[in-house]
Amino acid sequence: MSVALVSIIILAVMFIIATMFPINMGALAFVGAFLLGAVFLGMDTKDILASFPGGLFLTLVGVTYLFAIAQNNGTIDILVDKAVKLVDSRISLIPWVMFAITAAITAIGALGPAAVAIIAPIGLNFAQRYKINPLMMGMLIVHGAQAGGFSPIAVYGVIVNGLIEEAGFDFSPTALFLTSFIFNLVIAIVLFLVLGGRQLAGQRAGAIAERVAEARLKVSAGAHAADVDFKGSGSGTYGPRDPAGDGAAPKAPGQRFGQTMTIIGLIALAVIALGFKVDVGFVSITIAVFLALVNPAGQKGAVNKISWSTVLLICGMLTFVGVLEEAGTIEYVSNGVANLGAPLLAGLLICYIGAVVSAFASSTAILAALIPLAIPFLNTGSISATGLICALAIASTVVDVSPFSTNGALVLANAPEGTDKDRFYKQVLGYGGIVVLAGPVLAWALLVLPGWL
């Protein structure tokens, strides 16, 4: 039995065990990487650990640590209130504001994970505060990142357009951008309608806050007897009311200073990471440590809010994928597809390979690896070059909703407080599975099969 087949069996066993037992799949993946690498490939442990995604580890830790501090000192509450006012407190528009902002950030050149790292914590806090389905909010943010990801100046767009230009094919960068944008927009609309978006129509943030206040008063009979009242606001409720006035609850000493510094830090994160292309992990951890130094009270307990289980899950899986590449598993599967001899079927299978592998690994790397693989089929002239490249690009990136990808991991890591993390993980995993199964065939059926591009 070849090592490639052994690696596929190990991967299947890992999924089965993680499904049957409450064991973090990242831990299983580290074990699988060690067994496959050391026992079957004779790799040194240093070579196995070379696949450890240090950059992603730092991004997950740095971003979640920074936003934990922002949540602790009340900065997130301020951002929530201001953003709600921008849409005149119309709750149904909030997910679309997040979608549009993330799409715009990626379209002007930011990597998808960098945009999601900045927008997801804010968007998911909106979801918690205004009773929006967190799965809907998180996935709209990710689809927004993918919608803008293939503009001619975006990272994905530059990679794909450069590879095709190098191969000498007549290709339309505009078609790539528009097909990806429309594909992700349609998925976002479906998600919005299926996951409760219609029920949000007509609701306003202030109205929800008042209903929460009324519910609290009805539950507490003692509150009526003691003449205790709760005041509603656009960001929630607080109380009891001071009989001397209806002013806002007083802030703790130094809290306003901490909030101001945090807002400056978040702006600096966006400018430095997006504008100057500096690694978002290093920037976020640097800003978080600076905020901890200038306002120690505001960072108390923030380290415990880092989503360590998600960090273990993602880092373990990507280390295992690195060993899979060393084992030649991806090349083995790709060669099998290339030998089929049926261009349309081969094109569909290439889309599936891109989707499945990208759900666990870097979409950028997959695009760079699979587009050259598609060149032989394009040279035959029996399949649309523009259609196949657009379908492959969509199939390899739309699956970034997977909890094993950077974007999906960032959504998981920023799940709002009070969210059942296990349930949320299963929801993201289930949705990711649906996208992996349906995304490639839909892209292929719409863009390759008709031959209209």
C-alpha positions as CSV (number, residue, x, y, z in Angstrom):
1,M,0.0,0.0,0.0
2,S,1.4,3.4,-1.0
3,V,2.1,6.1,1.6
4,A,-0.5,8.4,-0.1
5,L,-3.3,5.8,0.5
6,V,-2.1,5.3,4.1
7,S,-2.4,9.1,4.6
8,I,-5.9,9.1,3.3
9,I,-6.9,6.3,5.7
10,I,-5.3,8.1,8.6
11,L,-7.3,11.3,7.7
12,A,-10.5,9.3,7.5
13,V,-9.8,7.6,10.9
14,M,-9.2,11.0,12.5
15,F,-12.6,12.3,11.3
16,I,-14.4,9.2,12.6
17,I,-12.7,9.4,16.0
18,A,-13.4,13.2,16.3
19,T,-17.1,12.5,15.4
20,M,-17.6,9.7,17.9
21,F,-15.6,11.0,20.8
22,P,-15.3,14.5,22.4
23,I,-11.6,14.8,21.4
24,N,-10.3,18.0,19.8
25,M,-9.5,17.1,16.2
26,G,-6.4,19.3,16.3
27,A,-4.9,17.0,18.9
28,L,-5.7,14.0,16.7
29,A,-4.1,15.8,13.7
30,F,-0.8,16.3,15.6
31,V,-0.8,12.6,16.4
32,G,-1.6,11.7,12.8
33,A,1.1,14.0,11.5
34,F,3.6,12.4,13.9
35,L,2.6,8.8,12.9
36,L,2.5,9.5,9.2
37,G,5.7,11.6,9.2
38,A,7.9,9.6,11.6
39,V,6.7,6.1,11.0
40,F,5.8,6.0,7.3
41,L,7.9,8.8,5.8
42,G,10.9,8.6,8.1
43,M,10.7,12.4,8.7
44,D,12.5,14.1,11.6
45,T,10.2,15.8,14.1
46,K,11.8,19.1,13.1
47,D,10.6,18.5,9.5
48,I,7.1,17.7,10.8
49,L,7.0,20.8,12.9
50,A,8.1,22.9,9.9
51,S,4.5,22.6,8.7
52,F,3.2,24.2,11.9
53,P,1.3,27.4,10.9
54,G,3.2,29.8,13.1
55,G,1.8,32.8,11.3
56,L,-1.8,31.7,11.7
57,F,-1.2,30.8,15.4
58,L,0.0,34.3,16.0
59,T,-3.0,35.8,14.1
60,L,-5.6,33.8,16.0
61,V,-4.0,34.6,19.4
62,G,-3.2,38.2,18.7
63,V,-6.5,39.2,17.2
64,T,-8.6,37.4,19.8
65,Y,-6.5,38.8,22.6
66,L,-6.8,42.3,21.3
67,F,-10.6,42.1,20.9
68,A,-10.9,40.5,24.3
69,I,-9.3,43.6,25.8
70,A,-11.6,45.8,23.6
71,Q,-14.6,43.8,25.0
72,N,-13.4,44.0,28.6
73,N,-13.0,47.8,28.6
74,G,-16.3,48.5,26.8
75,T,-14.8,49.6,23.5
76,I,-16.8,47.0,21.6
77,D,-20.0,48.5,23.1
78,I,-19.1,51.9,21.7
79,L,-18.4,50.5,18.2
80,V,-21.7,48.6,18.3
81,D,-23.7,51.7,19.1
82,K,-22.0,53.9,16.5
83,A,-22.4,51.3,13.7
84,V,-26.1,50.8,14.6
85,K,-26.7,54.5,14.2
86,L,-25.1,54.4,10.8
87,V,-28.0,52.2,9.6
88,D,-30.5,54.2,11.6
89,S,-30.8,51.2,14.0
90,R,-32.3,48.9,11.4
91,I,-31.1,45.5,12.6
92,S,-31.7,43.8,9.3
93,L,-29.1,46.0,7.6
94,I,-26.4,45.3,10.0
95,P,-25.2,41.9,8.5
96,W,-25.1,43.6,5.0
97,V,-23.0,46.5,6.4
98,M,-20.5,43.9,7.6
99,F,-20.7,42.1,4.2
100,A,-20.1,45.3,2.3
101,I,-17.2,46.6,4.5
102,T,-15.4,43.3,4.3
103,A,-15.8,43.0,0.5
104,A,-14.5,46.6,0.1
105,I,-11.5,45.9,2.2
106,T,-10.5,42.8,0.3
107,A,-11.3,44.4,-3.1
108,I,-8.7,47.1,-2.5
109,G,-5.9,44.7,-1.8
110,A,-6.3,43.2,1.7
111,L,-6.0,39.4,2.2
112,G,-9.3,37.9,3.2
113,P,-8.1,36.7,6.6
114,A,-6.8,40.2,7.5
115,A,-10.2,41.7,6.7
116,V,-12.1,39.0,8.5
117,A,-9.8,39.3,11.5
118,I,-10.8,43.0,11.8
119,I,-14.5,42.8,11.0
120,A,-15.6,39.4,12.6
121,P,-15.2,40.4,16.2
122,I,-17.3,43.6,15.7
123,G,-19.9,41.8,13.6
124,L,-20.3,38.9,16.0
125,N,-20.7,41.3,18.9
126,F,-23.6,42.9,16.9
127,A,-25.0,39.4,16.5
128,Q,-24.9,38.8,20.3
129,R,-26.4,42.2,21.2
130,Y,-29.2,42.3,18.7
131,K,-30.2,38.7,18.6
132,I,-28.9,38.1,15.1
133,N,-28.0,34.5,14.2
134,P,-24.2,34.4,14.8
135,L,-23.8,31.8,12.0
136,M,-25.5,34.2,9.5
137,M,-23.4,37.1,10.7
138,G,-20.1,35.2,10.6
139,M,-20.7,33.6,7.2
140,L,-21.8,36.8,5.6
141,I,-18.6,38.4,6.7
142,V,-16.5,35.5,5.2
143,H,-18.5,35.6,2.0
144,G,-18.0,39.3,1.9
145,A,-14.3,38.8,2.0
146,Q,-14.5,36.3,-0.9
147,A,-16.8,38.5,-2.9
148,G,-14.2,41.2,-3.1
149,G,-11.2,38.8,-3.2
150,F,-10.8,38.6,-7.0
151,S,-10.8,42.2,-7.9
152,P,-7.9,43.0,-10.3
153,I,-5.9,44.6,-7.5
154,A,-6.8,42.0,-4.8
155,V,-4.3,39.4,-3.8
156,Y,-6.2,36.4,-5.2
157,G,-7.0,38.4,-8.4
158,V,-3.3,39.3,-8.9
159,I,-2.3,35.7,-8.4
160,V,-4.8,34.1,-10.8
161,N,-4.5,36.8,-13.5
162,G,-0.7,36.6,-13.4
163,L,-0.7,32.8,-13.8
164,I,-3.1,32.9,-16.7
165,E,-1.3,35.7,-18.4
166,E,2.0,33.8,-18.0
167,A,0.4,30.8,-19.7
168,G,-0.7,33.0,-22.7
169,F,-4.5,32.6,-22.5
170,D,-7.0,35.2,-23.4
171,F,-8.7,35.9,-20.1
172,S,-10.9,38.5,-18.5
173,P,-10.0,39.7,-15.0
174,T,-13.3,41.5,-14.9
175,A,-15.2,38.2,-15.5
176,L,-13.2,36.6,-12.6
177,F,-14.1,39.4,-10.2
178,L,-17.8,39.6,-11.2
179,T,-18.5,35.9,-11.2
180,S,-16.9,35.5,-7.7
181,F,-18.7,38.6,-6.4
182,I,-22.1,37.5,-7.7
183,F,-21.6,33.9,-6.6
184,N,-20.9,34.9,-3.0
185,L,-23.6,37.6,-3.0
186,V,-26.2,35.0,-4.0
187,I,-25.1,32.6,-1.3
188,A,-25.2,35.5,1.3
189,I,-28.8,36.3,0.2
190,V,-29.8,32.7,0.6
191,L,-28.1,32.5,4.1
192,F,-29.8,35.8,5.1
193,L,-33.3,34.5,4.2
194,V,-32.8,30.9,5.6
195,L,-31.2,32.0,8.9
196,G,-33.7,34.5,10.1
197,G,-33.0,37.6,8.1
198,R,-36.7,38.1,7.2
199,Q,-37.6,38.1,10.9
200,L,-35.2,41.1,11.5
201,A,-37.1,43.3,9.0
202,G,-38.7,46.3,10.7
203,Q,-36.8,45.7,14.0
204,R,-34.8,48.5,15.5
205,A,-32.1,48.3,18.1
206,G,-33.8,50.6,20.6
207,A,-37.0,48.6,20.4
208,I,-35.2,45.3,21.3
209,A,-33.5,47.0,24.2
210,E,-36.9,48.3,25.5
211,R,-38.4,44.8,25.2
212,V,-35.5,43.3,27.2
213,A,-36.0,45.9,29.9
214,E,-39.8,45.1,30.1
215,A,-39.1,41.4,30.3
216,R,-36.7,41.9,33.2
217,L,-39.3,43.9,35.1
218,K,-42.0,41.3,34.5
219,V,-39.8,38.5,35.8
220,S,-38.8,40.3,38.9
221,A,-41.8,41.0,41.1
222,G,-39.5,42.4,43.8
223,A,-38.4,45.1,41.3
224,H,-42.0,46.5,41.3
225,A,-42.2,46.5,45.0
226,A,-38.9,48.3,45.4
227,D,-39.7,50.7,42.6
228,V,-36.6,49.6,40.7
229,D,-36.6,50.5,37.0
230,F,-34.3,49.6,34.2
231,K,-33.5,52.0,31.4
232,G,-33.3,50.8,27.8
233,S,-30.7,52.1,25.4
234,G,-29.5,51.4,21.9
235,S,-26.9,49.0,23.2
236,G,-28.8,47.1,25.8
237,T,-30.1,47.7,29.3
238,Y,-28.7,48.8,32.5
239,G,-30.0,49.6,35.9
240,P,-31.3,50.1,38.5
241,R,-32.2,53.7,37.7
242,D,-30.8,56.4,39.9
243,P,-33.9,58.1,41.4
244,A,-32.0,61.4,41.1
245,G,-31.8,61.2,37.3
246,D,-31.7,59.1,34.1
247,G,-28.0,59.6,33.3
248,A,-25.9,56.8,32.0
249,A,-24.2,54.5,34.4
250,P,-21.0,56.0,35.6
251,K,-17.7,54.8,34.1
252,A,-15.0,53.3,36.1
253,P,-11.9,55.6,36.6
254,G,-9.6,55.3,33.6
255,Q,-12.2,53.4,31.5
256,R,-12.6,56.3,29.0
257,F,-8.8,56.5,28.6
258,G,-8.6,52.8,27.9
259,Q,-11.5,52.9,25.4
260,T,-9.8,55.9,23.5
261,M,-6.5,54.1,23.4
262,T,-8.2,50.9,22.2
263,I,-10.0,52.7,19.3
264,I,-6.7,54.3,18.3
265,G,-5.2,50.8,18.4
266,L,-7.9,49.3,16.2
267,I,-7.5,52.1,13.7
268,A,-3.7,51.5,13.8
269,L,-4.3,47.7,13.2
270,A,-6.3,48.5,10.0
271,V,-3.9,51.0,8.7
272,I,-0.7,49.1,9.4
273,A,-1.9,45.6,8.5
274,L,-3.9,46.6,5.5
275,G,-2.2,49.8,4.3
276,F,1.4,48.8,4.9
277,K,0.9,45.0,4.4
278,V,2.4,44.2,7.8
279,D,1.5,40.8,9.3
280,V,-1.8,41.1,11.1
281,G,-0.7,38.7,13.8
282,F,2.4,40.7,14.9
283,V,0.5,44.0,14.7
284,S,-2.5,42.8,16.7
285,I,-0.3,41.2,19.5
286,T,1.8,44.3,19.7
287,I,-1.2,46.6,20.0
288,A,-2.7,44.2,22.6
289,V,0.4,44.2,24.8
290,F,0.7,48.0,24.5
291,L,-3.0,48.4,25.7
292,A,-2.3,46.0,28.5
293,L,0.6,48.1,29.6
294,V,-1.2,51.5,29.5
295,N,-4.4,50.1,31.0
296,P,-3.7,47.0,33.1
297,A,-7.2,46.8,34.6
298,G,-8.8,46.6,31.1
299,Q,-6.9,43.4,30.1
300,K,-7.7,41.4,33.2
301,G,-8.8,37.9,32.2
302,A,-8.3,38.7,28.4
303,V,-5.8,35.9,28.0
304,N,-8.4,33.4,29.2
305,K,-10.8,34.6,26.5
306,I,-8.4,33.6,23.7
307,S,-10.0,30.6,21.9
308,W,-7.3,28.1,22.7
309,S,-9.4,25.1,21.5
310,T,-9.8,26.7,18.1
311,V,-6.1,27.4,18.0
312,L,-5.3,23.8,18.7
313,L,-7.8,22.6,16.1
314,I,-6.5,24.8,13.3
315,C,-2.8,24.4,14.0
316,G,-3.0,20.6,14.3
317,M,-5.0,20.2,11.1
318,L,-2.7,22.5,9.0
319,T,0.4,20.7,10.4
320,F,-1.1,17.4,9.2
321,V,-1.9,18.9,5.8
322,G,1.8,19.9,5.5
323,V,2.8,16.2,6.1
324,L,0.2,15.1,3.5
325,E,2.0,17.3,1.0
326,E,5.3,15.7,1.9
327,A,3.7,12.3,1.4
328,G,2.6,13.2,-2.1
329,T,-1.1,12.7,-1.3
330,I,-2.3,15.8,-3.1
331,E,-0.1,15.1,-6.2
332,Y,-1.3,11.5,-6.1
333,V,-4.9,12.6,-6.3
334,S,-4.3,15.3,-8.9
335,N,-2.5,12.8,-11.2
336,G,-5.4,10.5,-11.0
337,V,-7.7,13.2,-12.1
338,A,-5.4,14.3,-15.0
339,N,-5.3,10.7,-16.4
340,L,-9.1,10.6,-16.8
341,G,-9.0,12.0,-20.4
342,A,-12.5,13.6,-20.1
343,P,-11.9,17.4,-19.9
344,L,-15.3,18.4,-18.4
345,L,-15.2,15.6,-15.8
346,A,-11.6,16.4,-15.1
347,G,-12.5,20.1,-14.7
348,L,-15.2,19.2,-12.1
349,L,-12.8,17.0,-10.2
350,I,-10.1,19.6,-10.1
351,C,-12.7,22.0,-8.7
352,Y,-13.4,19.5,-6.0
353,I,-9.7,18.9,-5.2
354,G,-9.3,22.7,-4.8
355,A,-12.3,22.9,-2.6
356,V,-11.5,20.0,-0.3
357,V,-7.8,20.9,0.1
358,S,-8.5,24.6,0.5
359,A,-11.0,23.9,3.3
360,F,-8.0,22.8,5.3
361,A,-5.1,24.7,3.9
362,S,-4.1,28.0,2.2
363,S,-6.4,29.0,-0.6
364,T,-3.6,31.1,-2.1
365,A,-1.3,28.1,-2.2
366,I,-4.0,25.9,-3.7
367,L,-4.8,28.4,-6.5
368,A,-1.1,28.6,-7.3
369,A,-0.8,24.8,-7.4
370,L,-4.1,23.8,-9.2
371,I,-4.3,26.5,-12.0
372,P,-1.1,25.1,-13.6
373,L,-2.7,21.6,-13.3
374,A,-5.6,22.9,-15.3
375,I,-3.5,24.2,-18.2
376,P,-3.3,20.8,-20.1
377,F,-7.1,20.8,-20.3
378,L,-7.2,24.4,-21.4
379,N,-4.7,23.7,-24.2
380,T,-7.1,21.1,-25.7
381,G,-9.6,23.9,-26.5
382,S,-12.4,21.5,-25.5
383,I,-13.2,23.5,-22.4
384,S,-13.6,27.2,-21.7
385,A,-10.5,28.7,-20.2
386,T,-12.3,31.6,-18.6
387,G,-15.1,29.4,-17.3
388,L,-12.8,26.8,-15.7
389,I,-10.5,29.3,-14.1
390,C,-13.4,31.2,-12.7
391,A,-15.0,28.0,-11.4
392,L,-11.7,26.8,-9.9
393,A,-11.1,30.2,-8.3
394,I,-14.6,30.2,-6.7
395,A,-14.5,26.5,-5.6
396,S,-11.1,27.0,-4.0
397,T,-12.1,30.1,-2.0
398,V,-15.8,29.8,-1.2
399,V,-14.9,26.9,1.1
400,D,-13.0,29.3,3.4
401,V,-16.2,29.2,5.6
402,S,-14.8,25.9,6.8
403,P,-13.7,26.0,10.5
404,F,-10.4,24.5,9.5
405,S,-9.6,27.5,7.2
406,T,-8.2,30.8,8.5
407,N,-11.5,32.7,7.9
408,G,-13.7,30.1,9.4
409,A,-11.3,29.8,12.4
410,L,-11.5,33.5,13.0
411,V,-15.2,33.4,13.1
412,L,-15.1,30.5,15.6
413,A,-12.4,32.2,17.7
414,N,-14.6,35.4,18.0
415,A,-17.8,33.6,18.9
416,P,-19.8,35.9,21.3
417,E,-19.8,35.3,25.0
418,G,-22.6,33.1,26.0
419,T,-22.5,31.2,22.7
420,D,-22.5,27.4,23.0
421,K,-19.0,26.9,21.4
422,D,-19.5,23.2,20.6
423,R,-22.9,23.9,19.0
424,F,-21.5,26.8,17.0
425,Y,-18.5,24.8,15.9
426,K,-20.9,22.0,14.6
427,Q,-23.0,24.6,12.8
428,V,-20.0,26.1,11.1
429,L,-18.6,22.7,10.3
430,G,-22.0,21.6,8.9
431,Y,-22.3,24.7,6.7
432,G,-18.7,24.3,5.6
433,G,-19.4,20.7,4.6
434,I,-22.5,21.8,2.6
435,V,-20.4,24.4,0.8
436,V,-17.5,21.9,0.1
437,L,-20.0,19.5,-1.4
438,A,-22.2,22.0,-3.3
439,G,-19.9,24.9,-4.2
440,P,-17.7,23.2,-6.7
441,V,-20.5,21.5,-8.7
442,L,-22.5,24.7,-8.7
443,A,-19.6,26.8,-10.0
444,W,-18.8,24.1,-12.6
445,A,-22.4,23.8,-13.7
446,L,-22.9,27.6,-14.1
447,L,-19.5,28.6,-15.5
448,V,-17.9,25.5,-17.2
449,L,-20.7,23.3,-18.5
450,P,-22.7,25.8,-20.5
451,G,-19.5,27.1,-22.2
452,W,-20.8,30.7,-22.3
453,L,-17.7,32.4,-20.9
